[in-house]
Structure formats: C-alpha cells, structure tokens
Amino acid sequence: MKRNFKKMLQSGAGSLNANALSAHSPHHAFSFGGLGAKLAMASLFSKGLRFLLFSGVFYLFFPRESFAAGPDAPLSLASLRNPVWVSGDNLRDPSVLKTGDGYRLFYSRFSGRGPEWGNPDKWHIAEVRTKDFLTFTNSRDVSPAGCASPGDVVSWHGRWLLPYQTYPGKPTQLVLSESTNLETWSAPKPFLAEALNLPWNELHRVIDPSFVVAGDTLHCFFIGSAYQTNASGQKIRGNLMGHAITHDPLLQQWEILTPTQPLIGFSGRAPDGVENTMVFKTGDHWTMIYSEGLGAQHLALATSPDLLKWQLAGPLEIPRQLWMRHRYGAPFVWRDGDGWIMILMGENQDSRTTFGLLTSADGKQWHPLAEH
C-alpha cells in the first residue's frame, strides 16, 4: 500500500509539474498560484483522502499483526506461551528450517504410548509448518515408519539433506532423505555406515545425526552406545558422541575424527552419557548444546574455535516449567534477529512430550517463554 501511495504522489507531482511547465514561468513552476496547479493539488488531495479512508477500513478488519513478517524479521514472542505446541502424539527431537514463508518444523512423531515404545510402526519423521508458532498447518509424515530423530536440514551441492535414524528396529543406523524443493523427499538412504563398527561403539548402533556445513566441509556429529558400570556396580547402557567429516558431494567418503574414543563420553554428571547434539556459530567460535544424561536428562554446553577441539563448559541451568517438569532435552537453535531461539522437547509428569521455546542473547544463557 505504501508503494501505491507513492505512485499517487508521483502521479500528482507529475500533473503539477506538467501544468506548471505549461505556464512557461519559473514562478509558476514553484508556486500554487496557477489554475492547473490548483486543480492538480485538488486531485492529489482527493486521491490521498480516499487512500487514507481505505487504509483505516482495511486495517480495522485486517490488523497489521495478522500478516506474517518478512523472512528476515524476528519471531514475535509477545503472545506465545510454553508449551508452544501440544499434539495428540508425543512430540520429540525438533528441527527447524526457517524459510521465506515461515518455519518448517521437523520432528519425531511417536503415536503410541509407553508399552508401544519398541513398535517401529509408531515412529515417523513428520513435518509441520508455521508462520508464528501459534498456528500449525500442513502436518505430514516425510519418512516411512520406523524412523526418528531428525537433524539439521542443510543445503549440500544442489539439494537439501534431512538426516535421521532408523528406530527402534535393527540395525539402528543413520539415514538421510534428499529433496530439491523441500516438498518431495527421497526414501531413506544409509550413510556413514562405518560408524556402526567403531571400537568404542560396543552396541553397533548409531543415532541422532547433526549436520553442520562449514565451507566445503560437512560435519556430522552422531551418537554411539556402550555399556558402563555405574557407582552402584550396575551395568547400564549409555550413549557417546562421535564426529565425522566429508567433502564428498555424494556423501560416500567420510573421515571419522573419533576412531578410537568418543568426542564426549561418560561423566560423573551423566553416567549414562549424552545425545541430541546442536552446533551453531556464535561470533568467533562455535557453540554446542547437547542432552546430558538419559535418566536425569538436562542440557550441557561446549565451545570450540574450529569445530575440532572442544572445551566442555558444564550444564546449562534452565528454570523448570510444568511442561518439562520430568526432564528435557533434544535442543534445536536458530538465529533470530539479534539473538537466538531454542525449541526444546519437554516431558511432563505424565510422560507426555511437547515443545517449548527459549530465548538467548548470547547462545549460552537461556530463558523460557512464560508458561500457559
């Protein structure tokens, strides 16, 4: 509408200049004394008045807030409350791609209940779209049954990659789907199969892929599993983080950077290990936020100057809310205006999993939105 008004101004100015020039006088060209100029100004005033009246009626029925902001505009948080999305299914492992028409939210859709956890038919990679995290539309599955834990959707040599895992069937391995338009996704294709047989990956399972593109290098952070004896002398299963890179457009040649020991393993805080990695650039370094622990899951932080050498910084303290009272994890982070937004999976006291949002100015100190 601003462009239309500008056209009206230019049209009126054009009429004014034409009439003024017809007077063949510099005085008439810059004053409102000429009859032609007065008529032009009257026409311009009439057009402007009609525009203002139309604008008032238009915005009365279609307020400005009802229109989606541009692709680079920050998300409006004022009316959002946690959890931002609740479904009849259990929502897990979120991954967000911001596009020109809003946000595409990929996630693990578990359609069963506790006893059905091991049923592959209850697990899918799903997608839903939103412009504002208030309304969610176009919900659909983008994988066959028996898949979970989508990672970062990245652009790699002319197509989009969506990494995830087969689950809970065996072998539990890394797969990806490809797309040229974000609408049609290929069937899952295995990749990085050599990670199944790493010496520290005792259980020969690989889960939770996370992609990072840095220049001509594609990084994949992933999770393997092993047994660990806890402080009580009990043998328990835990998860360990690995790291691999490739320059291959076809993703067939990988270099595993953690061949003999994991990047992050068991610790006193997390005797059952780590999972669900998120890596993003913050200023002159990289930040990693991941799920630490399985039973008493929470978030932890690490930083790196080059994606290769990592300094562990310990747990991230986040205020508890009801939707995440039991535990929380599987963070996904994206840049939003001058700050950062995290979408997080939370589990309540009834073992229901939903998604909430948190904000941060620096990627390290996080604050959840107000709760419903």
C-alpha positions as CSV (number, residue, x, y, z in Angstrom):
1,M,0.0,0.0,0.0
2,K,3.0,2.3,0.6
3,R,4.0,1.7,-2.9
4,N,0.5,2.6,-4.2
5,F,0.5,5.8,-2.2
6,K,4.0,6.7,-3.6
7,K,2.6,6.2,-7.1
8,M,-0.3,8.6,-6.3
9,L,2.2,11.2,-5.0
10,Q,4.3,10.8,-8.1
11,S,1.2,11.0,-10.3
12,G,0.0,14.2,-8.6
13,A,3.5,15.6,-8.8
14,G,3.7,14.8,-12.4
15,S,0.4,16.6,-13.1
16,L,1.6,19.6,-11.1
17,N,4.9,19.8,-12.9
18,A,3.2,19.5,-16.3
19,N,0.7,22.3,-15.5
20,A,3.5,24.4,-14.0
21,L,5.7,24.0,-17.0
22,S,2.8,24.9,-19.3
23,A,2.9,28.4,-17.7
24,H,6.4,28.9,-19.0
25,S,7.4,30.7,-15.8
26,P,9.8,29.8,-13.1
27,H,7.4,31.4,-10.6
28,H,4.5,29.2,-11.6
29,A,6.7,26.1,-11.6
30,F,7.3,26.5,-7.8
31,S,4.1,28.1,-6.5
32,F,0.4,27.1,-6.3
33,G,-0.8,30.2,-8.0
34,G,-1.6,28.7,-11.4
35,L,-5.1,27.2,-12.1
36,G,-3.6,24.0,-13.4
37,A,-1.6,23.6,-10.2
38,K,-4.6,24.1,-8.1
39,L,-6.6,21.5,-10.0
40,A,-3.7,19.1,-9.7
41,M,-3.4,19.6,-5.9
42,A,-7.2,19.1,-5.5
43,S,-6.9,15.8,-7.4
44,L,-3.9,14.8,-5.3
45,F,-5.8,15.7,-2.1
46,S,-8.8,13.7,-3.2
47,K,-6.7,10.6,-4.0
48,G,-4.8,10.9,-0.7
49,L,-8.0,11.2,1.3
50,R,-9.5,8.1,-0.4
51,F,-6.3,6.2,0.3
52,L,-6.4,7.1,4.0
53,L,-10.0,6.2,4.4
54,F,-9.4,2.9,2.6
55,S,-6.4,2.2,4.8
56,G,-8.3,2.8,8.0
57,V,-11.1,0.5,7.0
58,F,-8.7,-2.2,5.8
59,Y,-6.7,-2.2,9.0
60,L,-9.8,-2.2,11.0
61,F,-10.8,-5.6,9.6
62,F,-7.2,-6.9,8.9
63,P,-4.9,-5.6,11.6
64,R,-1.2,-5.5,10.9
65,E,-0.4,-8.3,13.4
66,S,-2.4,-10.8,11.3
67,F,0.2,-10.7,8.5
68,A,3.3,-12.7,8.6
69,A,6.5,-10.7,8.8
70,G,9.2,-11.0,6.2
71,P,11.7,-13.9,6.1
72,D,14.3,-11.9,8.0
73,A,12.0,-10.4,10.6
74,P,12.4,-11.8,14.1
75,L,9.7,-14.1,15.5
76,S,7.0,-12.2,17.5
77,L,7.1,-13.7,21.0
78,A,4.7,-11.4,22.9
79,S,1.6,-13.7,22.6
80,L,3.5,-17.0,22.8
81,R,3.3,-19.3,25.9
82,N,5.0,-22.6,26.6
83,P,4.5,-25.2,25.5
84,V,4.0,-23.7,22.1
85,W,2.8,-26.9,20.5
86,V,0.9,-29.8,22.0
87,S,-0.4,-32.6,19.9
88,G,-2.3,-35.9,20.3
89,D,1.0,-37.6,19.6
90,N,4.2,-37.4,21.6
91,L,6.4,-34.7,20.0
92,R,10.2,-35.4,20.2
93,D,13.5,-34.3,18.6
94,P,12.6,-30.9,17.0
95,S,14.5,-29.5,14.0
96,V,13.6,-26.1,12.5
97,L,14.3,-24.7,9.0
98,K,13.4,-21.0,8.6
99,T,12.3,-20.2,5.0
100,G,10.9,-17.2,3.2
101,D,7.3,-18.2,4.1
102,G,7.8,-19.1,7.7
103,Y,9.2,-22.2,9.5
104,R,9.3,-25.8,8.7
105,L,9.3,-27.9,11.9
106,F,10.6,-31.5,11.5
107,Y,10.3,-33.9,14.5
108,S,9.9,-37.4,15.7
109,R,6.2,-38.3,15.9
110,F,5.6,-41.1,18.4
111,S,2.0,-42.1,18.0
112,G,2.0,-44.8,20.7
113,R,2.1,-44.9,24.5
114,G,4.7,-46.3,26.8
115,P,4.3,-50.1,26.1
116,E,4.5,-49.3,22.4
117,W,7.9,-47.6,22.5
118,G,9.5,-50.6,20.8
119,N,7.0,-50.7,17.9
120,P,8.6,-49.3,14.7
121,D,5.1,-48.6,13.3
122,K,4.6,-45.9,15.9
123,W,7.6,-43.9,14.9
124,H,7.8,-41.4,11.9
125,I,9.7,-38.3,10.9
126,A,7.0,-35.7,10.5
127,E,6.8,-32.1,9.3
128,V,4.5,-29.2,10.2
129,R,4.6,-25.6,9.1
130,T,4.0,-22.4,11.0
131,K,4.5,-18.7,10.5
132,D,4.2,-17.7,14.1
133,F,4.4,-20.8,16.4
134,L,0.7,-20.1,17.2
135,T,-0.9,-21.9,14.3
136,F,0.5,-25.1,12.8
137,T,-0.6,-26.4,9.4
138,N,0.2,-29.0,6.7
139,S,1.2,-31.7,9.1
140,R,2.5,-34.8,7.3
141,D,4.9,-37.7,7.6
142,V,8.0,-37.4,5.5
143,S,9.5,-40.8,6.2
144,P,8.3,-44.4,6.4
145,A,7.5,-46.0,9.7
146,G,10.5,-46.9,11.9
147,C,12.4,-43.6,11.8
148,A,13.2,-40.9,14.4
149,S,15.4,-38.0,15.5
150,P,15.7,-35.6,12.5
151,G,18.9,-33.5,12.5
152,D,19.6,-30.1,10.8
153,V,18.2,-29.7,7.3
154,V,21.1,-28.4,5.2
155,S,21.8,-27.4,1.6
156,W,24.6,-29.6,0.1
157,H,25.7,-29.5,-3.6
158,G,22.3,-28.5,-5.1
159,R,19.9,-30.4,-2.8
160,W,18.5,-30.4,0.7
161,L,19.6,-33.1,3.1
162,L,17.5,-34.3,6.1
163,P,19.4,-36.7,8.3
164,Y,17.8,-39.0,10.8
165,Q,18.0,-42.6,12.0
166,T,16.1,-45.9,11.8
167,Y,14.4,-46.7,15.1
168,P,13.7,-48.8,17.0
169,G,14.4,-51.7,14.6
170,K,17.8,-53.1,14.0
171,P,20.2,-52.2,12.7
172,T,19.7,-48.8,14.2
173,Q,21.7,-46.7,11.8
174,L,22.0,-43.2,10.2
175,V,19.9,-42.5,7.1
176,L,19.0,-39.3,5.2
177,S,16.5,-38.1,2.7
178,E,17.1,-35.7,-0.2
179,S,15.0,-33.1,-1.8
180,T,15.4,-30.3,-4.4
181,N,12.3,-28.4,-3.3
182,L,11.6,-29.3,0.4
183,E,8.3,-30.8,-0.7
184,T,9.2,-34.3,-2.1
185,W,11.7,-36.3,0.0
186,S,13.5,-39.4,-1.2
187,A,13.3,-42.7,0.6
188,P,15.9,-43.0,3.4
189,K,19.4,-43.8,2.3
190,P,22.0,-45.1,4.7
191,F,25.2,-43.1,5.2
192,L,28.3,-43.3,7.5
193,A,27.8,-47.0,7.9
194,E,31.4,-47.3,9.2
195,A,30.4,-45.7,12.5
196,L,28.5,-48.8,13.4
197,N,31.7,-50.7,13.9
198,L,33.8,-48.2,15.8
199,P,35.6,-49.9,18.8
200,W,34.0,-47.6,21.4
201,N,30.5,-48.2,19.9
202,E,30.0,-51.6,21.6
203,L,26.3,-51.9,20.7
204,H,26.9,-51.2,17.0
205,R,24.1,-48.7,16.9
206,V,24.3,-45.0,15.6
207,I,21.6,-42.4,16.3
208,D,21.0,-38.6,16.5
209,P,22.8,-37.2,13.4
210,S,23.5,-33.5,13.5
211,F,24.8,-31.7,10.3
212,V,26.9,-28.6,10.1
213,V,28.2,-27.1,6.9
214,A,31.4,-25.1,7.2
215,G,32.8,-24.0,3.8
216,D,33.3,-27.1,1.7
217,T,33.1,-29.5,4.7
218,L,30.1,-31.2,6.0
219,H,30.4,-32.2,9.7
220,C,28.3,-34.9,11.2
221,F,28.0,-35.3,14.9
222,F,26.5,-38.6,15.9
223,I,25.8,-40.9,18.9
224,G,27.0,-44.5,19.5
225,S,26.3,-46.7,22.6
226,A,28.3,-48.8,25.0
227,Y,27.9,-50.4,28.5
228,Q,29.0,-48.7,31.6
229,T,29.2,-49.8,35.2
230,N,27.7,-47.1,37.4
231,A,28.6,-46.1,41.0
232,S,26.3,-48.9,42.4
233,G,28.2,-51.5,40.4
234,Q,25.2,-51.9,38.0
235,K,25.9,-52.4,34.3
236,I,23.9,-49.8,32.3
237,R,23.7,-48.7,28.7
238,G,24.9,-45.2,27.8
239,N,25.4,-43.0,24.8
240,L,28.7,-41.5,23.5
241,M,29.3,-38.7,20.9
242,G,31.3,-39.2,17.7
243,H,32.3,-36.8,14.9
244,A,32.9,-37.3,11.2
245,I,33.5,-35.0,8.2
246,T,33.2,-35.3,4.4
247,H,33.9,-33.2,1.3
248,D,32.2,-35.7,-0.9
249,P,29.1,-34.3,-2.8
250,L,27.7,-37.9,-2.8
251,L,28.4,-38.5,0.9
252,Q,30.1,-41.8,0.2
253,Q,33.6,-40.9,1.6
254,W,33.8,-39.9,5.3
255,E,36.7,-39.3,7.6
256,I,35.9,-40.3,11.2
257,L,37.6,-37.9,13.6
258,T,36.9,-40.1,16.7
259,P,38.1,-43.5,15.6
260,T,39.3,-44.8,18.9
261,Q,37.4,-42.9,21.5
262,P,34.3,-40.7,21.6
263,L,34.3,-36.9,21.5
264,I,32.2,-36.8,24.6
265,G,31.6,-39.9,26.8
266,F,30.5,-40.9,30.3
267,S,30.9,-38.5,33.2
268,G,30.1,-38.2,36.9
269,R,27.2,-35.8,36.0
270,A,26.0,-38.2,33.2
271,P,27.0,-41.8,33.9
272,D,24.6,-42.8,31.1
273,G,26.2,-40.5,28.6
274,V,25.0,-37.9,26.1
275,E,22.8,-37.5,23.0
276,N,20.9,-35.0,20.7
277,T,23.6,-32.5,19.7
278,M,23.1,-29.0,18.3
279,V,26.0,-27.0,17.0
280,F,25.9,-23.3,15.8
281,K,28.3,-20.4,15.2
282,T,28.3,-17.6,17.8
283,G,30.7,-14.8,17.0
284,D,34.3,-16.1,16.6
285,H,33.6,-19.6,17.9
286,W,31.2,-22.5,17.8
287,T,28.7,-23.4,20.5
288,M,27.5,-26.9,21.1
289,I,24.4,-27.6,23.3
290,Y,23.5,-31.3,23.9
291,S,21.4,-33.5,26.1
292,E,23.5,-34.7,29.0
293,G,22.3,-37.8,30.8
294,L,19.4,-40.1,29.9
295,G,17.6,-40.8,33.2
296,A,18.1,-37.3,34.6
297,Q,18.4,-35.6,31.3
298,H,19.3,-31.9,31.1
299,L,21.4,-29.7,28.8
300,A,25.1,-29.1,28.7
301,L,27.4,-26.7,26.8
302,A,30.7,-26.9,25.0
303,T,32.6,-24.4,22.8
304,S,35.2,-24.7,20.0
305,P,37.2,-22.3,17.8
306,D,37.2,-24.6,14.8
307,L,34.6,-27.4,15.3
308,L,37.5,-29.8,16.0
309,K,38.8,-29.0,19.5
310,W,36.0,-28.8,22.1
311,Q,36.0,-27.3,25.6
312,L,33.3,-28.7,27.9
313,A,31.6,-25.9,29.9
314,G,29.2,-28.0,32.1
315,P,25.4,-28.0,32.5
316,L,23.1,-25.2,31.3
317,E,20.8,-24.0,34.1
318,I,17.2,-23.6,32.8
319,P,14.2,-22.7,35.0
320,R,11.8,-25.7,35.2
321,Q,8.3,-25.3,34.0
322,L,5.4,-27.8,34.2
323,W,5.6,-29.0,30.6
324,M,9.2,-30.0,31.2
325,R,9.0,-31.0,34.9
326,H,10.2,-34.6,34.5
327,R,13.1,-33.9,32.1
328,Y,14.0,-32.0,28.9
329,G,16.4,-32.4,26.0
330,A,16.9,-32.5,22.2
331,P,17.6,-28.8,21.7
332,F,17.5,-27.0,18.4
333,V,18.7,-23.5,18.0
334,W,18.5,-20.8,15.3
335,R,19.4,-17.2,14.8
336,D,16.5,-14.7,15.3
337,G,17.2,-11.0,14.9
338,D,19.9,-10.0,17.3
339,G,19.5,-13.1,19.4
340,W,18.8,-16.8,19.4
341,I,15.8,-19.0,19.8
342,M,15.8,-22.6,21.1
343,I,13.0,-25.1,20.6
344,L,13.2,-27.8,23.3
345,M,11.5,-31.1,24.0
346,G,10.0,-31.3,27.5
347,E,8.4,-34.2,29.3
348,N,5.8,-33.6,32.0
349,Q,4.9,-35.7,35.0
350,D,2.5,-37.8,32.8
351,S,5.3,-38.7,30.4
352,R,3.8,-36.5,27.6
353,T,6.4,-34.7,25.4
354,T,5.7,-31.3,23.9
355,F,7.7,-28.4,22.5
356,G,8.6,-25.1,24.2
357,L,10.7,-22.0,23.2
358,L,13.5,-20.3,25.0
359,T,15.5,-17.1,24.1
360,S,19.1,-16.0,24.5
361,A,21.2,-13.0,23.7
362,D,24.5,-14.9,23.5
363,G,23.6,-18.6,22.9
364,K,24.7,-19.5,26.5
365,Q,22.2,-18.0,28.9
366,W,18.7,-19.2,28.1
367,H,15.3,-18.1,29.3
368,P,12.0,-19.9,28.6
369,L,8.9,-18.1,27.5
370,A,6.2,-17.6,30.0
371,E,4.1,-20.7,30.6
372,H,0.4,-21.2,29.9
